């Protein structure tokens, strides 16, 4: 067993656990008081955690079943799942960047209409890109891939696929950095204390995607540097942990758990009032309660 595969088998269960903790926390807050999770940012964070979980499951399953023959229905399904989960991860991060830019830079209020459009566009783009990869033949190829990695038999199609995914990774990173810079320029000191850590979610892509993008783009030009596969494996495996870390140090998370604790402790049944008391309402990111 090679080193990257050993790393996959070790790091992805940790990532799965971290992603599940975020999802369970958000579900728990929703069950205690719907107002605590009734924000688009929270739903986008849940989507990122879900994307993390799917990525970790796909990578771990592939590493655990490295002897699966290429071209079999199961191996093809694994390739599709892995490609879909990574595409979902990128577009979910792009969606949260759009939301943060619209809310914190353009200072526009979140509405259900905007949120529905955001989810629809995200879902459509993930499906479209997955279908493009299918058309390139990267799920059924046998000649130019190892294990159940996506890869086409045609060298040209393989090059196009690597460039597609690598450039999407770079765009996701660039948009995350741009949104963070613009957000910090437009927030005053008080608002920064409450909202700045929301940018940690898209900024994590600077860690989780950079080596993957580098490896894919180099592969597209026929440059194989196997040493890059090790940091790539490690950084992809950190996605769930980084989402949990950002969720843990986010002031909005602290306020939500504090509110939930007092509601459970005091048996407060007026969920709307207690949610508003701690700064949570449908107006999403709360800036006026920062201290």
KEKE-3310 file (N, C-alpha, C; in steps of 0.2 Angstrom, whole numbers, plus 5000, padded with zeros to 4 digits):
npx = (5004:5003:5010:5001:4988:4988:4988:4975:4967:4968:4966:4953:4943:4943:4940:4927:4920:4922:4914:4901:4899:4897:4885:4876:4876:4870:4858:4853:4852:4842:4831:4830:4827:4821:4823:4837:4844:4839:4844:4852:4866:4869:4863:4870:4883:4880:4878:4891:4897:4891:4895:4909:4908:4903:4914:4924:4919:4919:4933:4938:4931:4936:4950:4949:4945:4955:4958:4948:4942:4945:4932:4922:4904:4903:4915:4915:4904:4909:4919:4911:4904:4915:4919:4907:4906:4917:4915:4903:4907:4916:4906:4897:4905:4908:4895:4893:4902:4896:4885:4890:4897:4886:4879:4887:4896:4889:4878:4865:4849:4845:4834:4821:4818:4831:4839:4833:4835:4849:4852:4846:4854:4867:4864:4861:4873:4882:4877:4877:4891:4895:4889:4896:4909:4905:4902:4915:4920:4927:4922:4921:4933:4947:4961:4969:4970:4972:4966:4950:4949:4943:4945:4949:4950:4955:4968:4967:4954:4956:4966:4958:4948:4956:4961:4949:4944:4955:4955:4943:4945:4955:4948:4938:4946:4951:4940:4936:4946:4945:4932:4934:4944:4937:4926:4932:4936:4925:4918:4915:4925:4917:4908:4917:4921:4911:4907:4918:4924:4916:4921:4930:4926:4925:4938:4945:4947:4959:4968:4962:4961:4972:4983:4978:4973:4985:4991:4982:4983:4996:4997:4988:4996:5005:5015:5021:5022:5025:5027:5019:5007:5006:5005:4993:4984:4983:4978:4966:4960:4958:4947:4934:4938:4943:4931:4924:4932:4931:4918:4917:4924:4917:4908:4894:4891:4894:4884:4872:4873:4873:4861:4853:4856:4851:4838:4835:4838:4830:4818:4811:4797:4794:4800:4803:4805:4816:4826:4827:4831:4845:4850:4846:4838:4828:4836:4848:4866:4871:4876:4874:4875:4888:4902)
npy = (4994:5011:5027:5039:5032:5026:5037:5042:5032:5035:5049:5053:5047:5055:5067:5064:5062:5075:5083:5077:5081:5095:5095:5088:5097:5108:5103:5099:5112:5117:5109:5112:5126:5134:5146:5149:5143:5148:5154:5159:5158:5148:5137:5136:5133:5121:5114:5115:5107:5095:5093:5091:5079:5070:5070:5065:5052:5046:5047:5039:5027:5023:5022:5011:5001:4998:4989:4987:4983:4993:5000:4992:4992:4996:5002:5012:5019:5024:5033:5042:5047:5052:5063:5070:5074:5082:5092:5097:5102:5113:5122:5124:5132:5143:5147:5152:5162:5171:5174:5180:5191:5198:5201:5207:5215:5222:5225:5220:5214:5197:5187:5175:5172:5175:5166:5154:5155:5154:5142:5134:5138:5133:5119:5116:5119:5110:5098:5100:5101:5088:5081:5085:5080:5067:5066:5068:5055:5051:5043:5030:5026:5016:5015:5026:5028:5025:5014:5019:5032:5046:5046:5047:5037:5043:5053:5067:5070:5067:5077:5089:5086:5086:5100:5107:5103:5107:5121:5125:5123:5133:5144:5144:5146:5158:5166:5165:5172:5185:5188:5189:5199:5210:5210:5213:5226:5233:5232:5239:5242:5236:5228:5219:5211:5202:5197:5193:5181:5173:5172:5162:5150:5150:5153:5142:5134:5138:5130:5117:5115:5119:5111:5101:5107:5111:5099:5093:5102:5101:5088:5089:5094:5084:5083:5074:5074:5065:5068:5078:5073:5068:5080:5085:5074:5075:5089:5088:5079:5087:5095:5093:5094:5108:5115:5112:5118:5132:5133:5131:5142:5152:5167:5168:5155:5153:5161:5155:5143:5147:5153:5142:5133:5141:5141:5127:5125:5134:5131:5138:5142:5151:5152:5161:5174:5171:5168:5180:5188:5184:5189:5183:5181:5181:5189:5185:5186:5193:5209:5219:5216:5213:5213)
npz = (5000:4995:5001:5000:5000:5012:5020:5016:5022:5035:5037:5032:5039:5051:5045:5041:5054:5059:5050:5051:5065:5063:5055:5064:5075:5069:5065:5078:5084:5076:5080:5093:5093:5080:5075:5077:5068:5056:5045:5030:5029:5039:5033:5021:5027:5032:5020:5015:5025:5022:5009:5012:5019:5010:5001:5009:5012:4999:4995:5005:5004:4991:4993:5002:4994:4984:4975:4966:4950:4936:4925:4929:4935:4948:4951:4942:4947:4959:4954:4948:4960:4967:4959:4958:4971:4974:4964:4969:4981:4977:4971:4981:4990:4982:4981:4995:4995:4986:4993:5005:4999:4993:5005:5014:5008:4997:5005:5005:5009:5014:5005:5003:4990:4983:4990:4986:4972:4972:4977:4967:4956:4960:4961:4948:4941:4947:4942:4928:4926:4931:4921:4910:4913:4912:4898:4893:4895:4907:4917:4913:4908:4906:4903:4906:4920:4938:4950:4956:4950:4942:4924:4907:4892:4881:4878:4875:4880:4893:4896:4895:4905:4916:4916:4917:4930:4938:4935:4939:4953:4956:4952:4963:4974:4971:4971:4984:4991:4985:4989:5003:5005:4999:5008:5021:5018:5017:5029:5045:5061:5072:5065:5059:5070:5072:5060:5052:5054:5047:5034:5035:5031:5016:5014:5018:5007:5001:5007:5005:4991:4984:4981:4975:4963:4958:4955:4946:4935:4931:4928:4917:4907:4905:4915:4928:4945:4958:4971:4975:4977:4990:4999:4993:4996:5010:5012:5005:5014:5025:5024:5031:5044:5044:5041:5053:5062:5059:5061:5075:5080:5076:5080:5079:5080:5094:5100:5096:5102:5115:5117:5114:5125:5136:5133:5134:5147:5154:5150:5140:5130:5121:5107:5097:5103:5111:5102:5095:5105:5107:5096:5083:5068:5054:5046:5043:5043:5058:5062:5071:5084:5088:5099)
capx = (5000:5007:5009:4995:4983:4988:4985:4968:4963:4969:4963:4946:4938:4943:4936:4920:4918:4921:4908:4895:4898:4894:4879:4872:4875:4865:4851:4851:4850:4836:4826:4829:4824:4821:4826:4844:4847:4835:4848:4855:4873:4869:4861:4876:4888:4877:4879:4898:4899:4888:4900:4915:4906:4903:4921:4928:4916:4921:4940:4939:4929:4941:4956:4948:4944:4959:4959:4942:4944:4943:4927:4916:4899:4905:4921:4912:4900:4914:4922:4905:4903:4920:4919:4902:4907:4922:4911:4898:4911:4918:4901:4894:4909:4906:4888:4893:4905:4891:4880:4894:4898:4880:4876:4892:4899:4883:4874:4858:4846:4844:4827:4820:4819:4838:4841:4831:4839:4856:4852:4845:4860:4872:4863:4862:4880:4885:4874:4880:4899:4896:4887:4902:4914:4903:4903:4922:4922:4931:4920:4921:4939:4951:4968:4974:4969:4973:4960:4944:4950:4941:4950:4947:4955:4958:4973:4964:4949:4959:4969:4952:4946:4961:4961:4942:4944:4960:4954:4937:4948:4958:4942:4935:4951:4952:4934:4936:4951:4942:4927:4937:4947:4932:4922:4935:4937:4918:4916:4918:4928:4912:4905:4922:4922:4905:4906:4925:4925:4912:4925:4935:4923:4928:4946:4948:4948:4966:4971:4960:4961:4978:4988:4974:4973:4992:4992:4978:4985:5002:4995:4985:5002:5010:5020:5019:5026:5021:5028:5013:5001:5005:5001:4986:4980:4982:4974:4959:4957:4957:4941:4929:4941:4943:4924:4922:4936:4928:4911:4918:4927:4912:4904:4887:4890:4894:4878:4867:4873:4872:4854:4850:4857:4847:4831:4834:4839:4824:4811:4807:4794:4793:4806:4804:4808:4823:4830:4828:4835:4852:4853:4845:4832:4828:4840:4854:4872:4870:4881:4873:4876:4895:4905)
capy = (5000:5017:5032:5042:5028:5025:5044:5042:5028:5038:5056:5054:5045:5061:5072:5062:5064:5083:5085:5075:5085:5101:5094:5086:5103:5112:5099:5100:5119:5118:5105:5116:5133:5134:5153:5149:5140:5150:5159:5156:5157:5142:5132:5135:5130:5114:5111:5113:5101:5089:5092:5088:5072:5066:5069:5060:5045:5044:5045:5033:5020:5022:5020:5005:4996:5000:4983:4987:4983:4998:4998:4988:4996:4999:5007:5018:5023:5027:5038:5047:5050:5056:5068:5074:5077:5088:5098:5100:5106:5119:5126:5126:5137:5148:5150:5155:5168:5175:5176:5184:5197:5201:5203:5211:5220:5226:5226:5218:5209:5191:5185:5168:5172:5175:5160:5148:5155:5152:5134:5131:5139:5129:5112:5115:5119:5104:5093:5101:5099:5081:5078:5087:5075:5060:5066:5067:5048:5050:5039:5024:5025:5011:5015:5031:5029:5019:5013:5021:5039:5048:5047:5045:5033:5048:5058:5074:5071:5067:5084:5093:5085:5089:5107:5109:5103:5111:5128:5126:5123:5139:5149:5144:5149:5166:5170:5165:5177:5191:5190:5190:5205:5215:5210:5216:5233:5236:5231:5243:5238:5233:5223:5214:5206:5197:5194:5192:5173:5169:5171:5157:5144:5150:5154:5135:5132:5140:5124:5111:5114:5122:5106:5097:5111:5111:5092:5092:5106:5099:5082:5090:5096:5078:5084:5070:5075:5061:5071:5083:5069:5068:5086:5085:5070:5078:5095:5086:5076:5092:5099:5092:5097:5115:5117:5111:5123:5138:5133:5131:5148:5158:5170:5166:5148:5153:5164:5151:5137:5150:5153:5135:5131:5144:5139:5121:5126:5138:5128:5143:5139:5156:5152:5167:5179:5169:5169:5187:5191:5183:5191:5179:5182:5179:5194:5182:5188:5199:5214:5225:5213:5212:5217)
capz = (5000:4995:5007:4999:5001:5020:5023:5015:5026:5042:5038:5030:5045:5055:5042:5041:5060:5060:5046:5055:5071:5061:5053:5070:5078:5066:5066:5085:5085:5073:5084:5099:5091:5073:5073:5078:5061:5051:5041:5024:5030:5042:5028:5017:5031:5032:5013:5015:5029:5018:5003:5015:5021:5003:4999:5014:5011:4992:4995:5010:5000:4985:4996:5005:4989:4979:4970:4962:4943:4932:4920:4932:4937:4955:4950:4938:4952:4964:4950:4948:4966:4969:4955:4960:4978:4973:4961:4974:4986:4974:4969:4987:4992:4977:4983:5001:4993:4983:4998:5009:4995:4993:5012:5018:5003:4994:5011:5003:5014:5011:5004:5001:4982:4982:4992:4981:4966:4974:4978:4960:4951:4963:4959:4941:4939:4949:4938:4922:4926:4931:4914:4905:4914:4909:4891:4892:4896:4913:4922:4911:4905:4909:4901:4909:4927:4943:4955:4953:4949:4936:4919:4901:4888:4876:4881:4874:4884:4900:4897:4895:4911:4922:4916:4919:4937:4941:4934:4944:4960:4956:4953:4969:4978:4970:4973:4991:4993:4983:4994:5010:5004:4999:5014:5026:5016:5018:5036:5051:5066:5076:5061:5058:5075:5072:5053:5049:5054:5042:5028:5036:5027:5009:5014:5019:5000:5000:5009:5003:4984:4980:4979:4970:4957:4955:4953:4940:4930:4929:4924:4910:4903:4905:4920:4934:4951:4962:4978:4976:4979:4997:5002:4990:4999:5016:5012:5004:5020:5030:5023:5036:5050:5044:5042:5060:5066:5057:5064:5082:5082:5073:5086:5078:5083:5101:5102:5095:5107:5122:5117:5115:5132:5141:5132:5137:5154:5157:5147:5137:5124:5116:5103:5093:5107:5113:5096:5094:5111:5106:5089:5078:5065:5047:5042:5042:5047:5062:5063:5076:5091:5089:5104)
cpx = (5004:5005:5002:4988:4982:4986:4978:4964:4963:4965:4956:4941:4937:4939:4929:4917:4917:4915:4902:4894:4895:4887:4874:4871:4870:4858:4849:4849:4843:4830:4825:4825:4826:4825:4834:4847:4843:4838:4851:4862:4873:4868:4867:4882:4886:4879:4887:4900:4896:4893:4907:4914:4906:4910:4925:4925:4919:4928:4941:4937:4934:4947:4955:4947:4948:4960:4953:4944:4941:4937:4921:4911:4901:4910:4919:4908:4904:4917:4917:4904:4908:4920:4913:4903:4912:4919:4906:4902:4913:4912:4897:4899:4909:4899:4889:4897:4901:4887:4884:4895:4892:4878:4881:4896:4894:4878:4866:4855:4844:4836:4826:4820:4826:4841:4839:4834:4846:4857:4851:4851:4866:4871:4863:4869:4884:4883:4877:4887:4899:4894:4893:4907:4912:4904:4910:4924:4926:4929:4920:4928:4943:4959:4972:4972:4971:4967:4954:4944:4947:4946:4948:4952:4958:4962:4970:4959:4951:4962:4963:4949:4950:4961:4954:4942:4949:4958:4948:4940:4951:4953:4939:4940:4951:4946:4933:4940:4948:4937:4929:4940:4942:4927:4925:4936:4930:4915:4919:4921:4923:4910:4910:4922:4916:4905:4913:4926:4921:4916:4930:4932:4926:4935:4949:4950:4956:4970:4969:4960:4967:4982:4984:4974:4980:4993:4989:4981:4992:5001:4992:4991:5007:5015:5018:5024:5023:5022:5022:5007:5000:5002:4994:4981:4978:4978:4967:4956:4956:4951:4936:4932:4941:4936:4922:4926:4933:4921:4912:4920:4922:4908:4897:4886:4889:4887:4872:4867:4871:4864:4850:4850:4852:4840:4830:4834:4832:4817:4807:4804:4793:4800:4808:4808:4815:4828:4832:4832:4843:4854:4851:4838:4833:4833:4847:4860:4870:4876:4880:4874:4883:4897:4912)
cpy = (5006:5022:5036:5038:5027:5032:5044:5038:5031:5045:5057:5052:5051:5066:5071:5064:5071:5085:5083:5079:5092:5100:5092:5092:5107:5109:5100:5107:5120:5115:5109:5123:5134:5141:5153:5146:5143:5156:5156:5154:5150:5136:5131:5132:5122:5110:5110:5107:5094:5087:5088:5080:5068:5065:5064:5053:5042:5042:5039:5027:5018:5019:5013:4999:4998:4995:4983:4987:4989:4996:4994:4994:5000:5004:5013:5023:5027:5033:5044:5051:5054:5063:5073:5078:5083:5094:5101:5104:5113:5124:5128:5132:5143:5152:5154:5162:5173:5178:5181:5191:5201:5204:5208:5216:5225:5228:5225:5213:5203:5189:5178:5167:5171:5168:5154:5149:5153:5145:5131:5132:5134:5121:5111:5115:5113:5098:5094:5099:5092:5078:5079:5081:5068:5060:5066:5060:5047:5045:5031:5022:5020:5012:5020:5033:5023:5019:5015:5029:5040:5049:5044:5041:5038:5053:5065:5075:5071:5074:5089:5092:5088:5097:5110:5109:5107:5119:5130:5127:5130:5145:5150:5147:5156:5169:5170:5171:5184:5193:5192:5197:5211:5216:5214:5224:5237:5236:5236:5239:5234:5227:5217:5209:5200:5193:5191:5184:5169:5168:5165:5151:5144:5150:5147:5132:5133:5134:5118:5110:5116:5116:5101:5100:5110:5104:5091:5096:5103:5092:5083:5092:5090:5079:5080:5071:5072:5064:5075:5079:5068:5074:5087:5080:5072:5084:5093:5083:5081:5096:5099:5095:5105:5118:5117:5117:5130:5139:5134:5138:5154:5160:5168:5159:5149:5156:5159:5145:5140:5151:5147:5132:5134:5142:5132:5121:5129:5135:5133:5141:5145:5157:5158:5173:5177:5170:5176:5190:5190:5185:5187:5180:5180:5184:5191:5184:5194:5203:5218:5222:5212:5216:5216)
cpz = (5000:5000:5006:5001:5009:5023:5022:5020:5033:5042:5037:5035:5050:5052:5042:5048:5061:5056:5049:5061:5069:5059:5059:5074:5075:5066:5073:5087:5082:5077:5090:5098:5084:5071:5074:5072:5055:5047:5035:5025:5034:5037:5023:5020:5031:5025:5012:5019:5025:5012:5006:5017:5015:5001:5003:5013:5004:4992:5000:5007:4995:4988:4999:5000:4983:4973:4966:4955:4940:4927:4923:4934:4944:4955:4947:4943:4957:4960:4950:4954:4968:4965:4957:4966:4978:4970:4965:4979:4984:4973:4976:4990:4988:4979:4990:5000:4990:4988:5003:5006:4995:4999:5015:5014:5000:4999:5009:5008:5010:5011:5002:4993:4980:4984:4988:4974:4966:4974:4971:4956:4954:4960:4952:4938:4941:4944:4931:4921:4926:4924:4909:4906:4911:4901:4889:4892:4902:4918:4920:4908:4909:4908:4904:4916:4931:4948:4952:4953:4943:4930:4913:4897:4883:4880:4880:4879:4892:4901:4898:4902:4917:4922:4918:4927:4940:4940:4939:4951:4961:4956:4960:4974:4977:4972:4981:4994:4991:4988:5001:5010:5004:5005:5020:5024:5018:5025:5041:5056:5070:5072:5060:5063:5075:5065:5050:5049:5049:5035:5029:5032:5020:5009:5015:5012:4998:5002:5006:4995:4981:4977:4974:4963:4954:4952:4946:4934:4927:4925:4917:4905:4903:4910:4927:4939:4956:4970:4980:4978:4986:5000:4999:4994:5006:5016:5010:5010:5025:5030:5029:5043:5050:5044:5049:5064:5065:5061:5072:5084:5080:5079:5085:5081:5091:5104:5101:5100:5114:5122:5118:5122:5137:5139:5135:5144:5158:5155:5143:5131:5119:5112:5099:5097:5109:5108:5094:5099:5110:5099:5083:5075:5058:5042:5042:5046:5051:5064:5069:5083:5092:5095:5105)
residu = (UNK:UNK:UNK:UNK:UNK:UNK:UNK:UNK:UNK:UNK:UNK:UNK:UNK:UNK:UNK:UNK:UNK:UNK:UNK:UNK:UNK:UNK:UNK:UNK:UNK:UNK:UNK:UNK:UNK:UNK:UNK:UNK:UNK:UNK:UNK:UNK:UNK:UNK:UNK:UNK:UNK:UNK:UNK:UNK:UNK:UNK:UNK:UNK:UNK:UNK:UNK:UNK:UNK:UNK:UNK:UNK:UNK:UNK:UNK:UNK:UNK:UNK:UNK:UNK:UNK:UNK:UNK:UNK:UNK:UNK:UNK:UNK:UNK:UNK:UNK:UNK:UNK:UNK:UNK:UNK:UNK:UNK:UNK:UNK:UNK:UNK:UNK:UNK:UNK:UNK:UNK:UNK:UNK:UNK:UNK:UNK:UNK:UNK:UNK:UNK:UNK:UNK:UNK:UNK:UNK:UNK:UNK:UNK:UNK:UNK:UNK:UNK:UNK:UNK:UNK:UNK:UNK:UNK:UNK:UNK:UNK:UNK:UNK:UNK:UNK:UNK:UNK:UNK:UNK:UNK:UNK:UNK:UNK:UNK:UNK:UNK:UNK:UNK:UNK:UNK:UNK:UNK:UNK:UNK:UNK:UNK:UNK:UNK:UNK:UNK:UNK:UNK:UNK:UNK:UNK:UNK:UNK:UNK:UNK:UNK:UNK:UNK:UNK:UNK:UNK:UNK:UNK:UNK:UNK:UNK:UNK:UNK:UNK:UNK:UNK:UNK:UNK:UNK:UNK:UNK:UNK:UNK:UNK:UNK:UNK:UNK:UNK:UNK:UNK:UNK:UNK:UNK:UNK:UNK:UNK:UNK:UNK:UNK:UNK:UNK:UNK:UNK:UNK:UNK:UNK:UNK:UNK:UNK:UNK:UNK:UNK:UNK:UNK:UNK:UNK:UNK:UNK:UNK:UNK:UNK:UNK:UNK:UNK:UNK:UNK:UNK:UNK:UNK:UNK:UNK:UNK:UNK:UNK:UNK:UNK:UNK:UNK:UNK:UNK:UNK:UNK:UNK:UNK:UNK:UNK:UNK:UNK:UNK:UNK:UNK:UNK:UNK:UNK:UNK:UNK:UNK:UNK:UNK:UNK:UNK:UNK:UNK:UNK:UNK:UNK:UNK:UNK:UNK:UNK:UNK:UNK:UNK:UNK:UNK:UNK:UNK:UNK:UNK:UNK:UNK:UNK:UNK:UNK:UNK:UNK:UNK:UNK:UNK:UNK:UNK:UNK)
# end
